[in-house]
Amino acid sequence: LKHRSRPTLPSTGLPCPEPAAMDSQEAQNQIAQMISFIASEAQDRASEIQKKGEEEFSIEVHRLITEQKEKIRGTYEKKSKMIETQY
């Protein structure tokens, strides 16, 4: 078998340090921190998506209400003119 040389740091040419051994408890703690971070980021993103959806919904409701008001006004004006022309 061929012995593999350790990678070196580009700035110094020295070998990269060996990764520190981690005991089971440290590993579990680090995993728990990573899970917590990921869950927090997901919650933040979900909140952003919810807020954006609510804003878009509000805009669409306003647009539809405005559209229907204009339609009702137009119908009312037509009926008013029809009544005025009858007399």
Secondary structure, DSSP 4 states (H G I P E B T S, - for coil): -PPPPPPB-TTT-PBPPPPPP--HHHHHHHHHHHHHHHHHHHHHHHHHHHHHHHHHHHHHHHHHHHHHHHHHHHHHHHHHHHHHHH-
